[in-house]
Amino acid sequence: MRAAPLAVTALAAALLLTGCSSDSSGSGGDDSAAASPSNGTTCRIGAMDVEVGPANVAPAAGDTGNIPVTLTNQSAECTLDGFPGIDLNATDSSASLSPGDGTKSTKLTLAKGTAATFTLTYTRGEAGAKASLDVKTLNIALPGSGTAKSYKWSYGPVQGRSDNAGDPNASVSAFSPVGD
């Protein structure tokens, strides 16, 4: 009677493999929780308390500023896997930020009430300059979720990169846990 235990083992293995094939990329474009093999949900911006700043503002054109963003999970346990999606929006244009050079993402699991942080680093541009992006709002989206929240930008224009016209001289860091 070895067939029964073997069949049960094969069925369990098949179910396990089926569970591993779920799409946690969030490519669906909505704010619903996407499946994730580790704990079941991808963090959603709507379930987070978001604090932008206080910033280390760049005081003059050419100076570098840093803006910390803290996310506190207000819902069930979820996972941050990848980089935050950041768009800087001016009146008639916008630009998406890339991770800083050499930055590696880390996967974080946030229980209800726990927090993670990331930092936006930017170079202040000259007001009215063609190469500067006169940012009005900052959009923040979490990896795997298609929904973003908008926040007022009060840190001055952002300088464009000299190596790629139109791209802001700004980047985003990886998520890191707050506390412990």
MOQUIMO-V600390 format. One record per helix or strand of 3 or more residues. SS is the DSSP state (H for helix, E for strand). FROM is the first residue (numbers start at 0). LEN is the number of residues. Records with the same first field share a line. If there is no record, write none. Layout:
BEGIN
SS = FROM-LEN, FROM-LEN
END
This chain:
BEGIN
H = 1-19, 44-3
E = 47-5, 63-10, 77-4, 84-5, 93-3, 106-4, 114-10, 136-5, 147-5, 157-3, 169-3
END
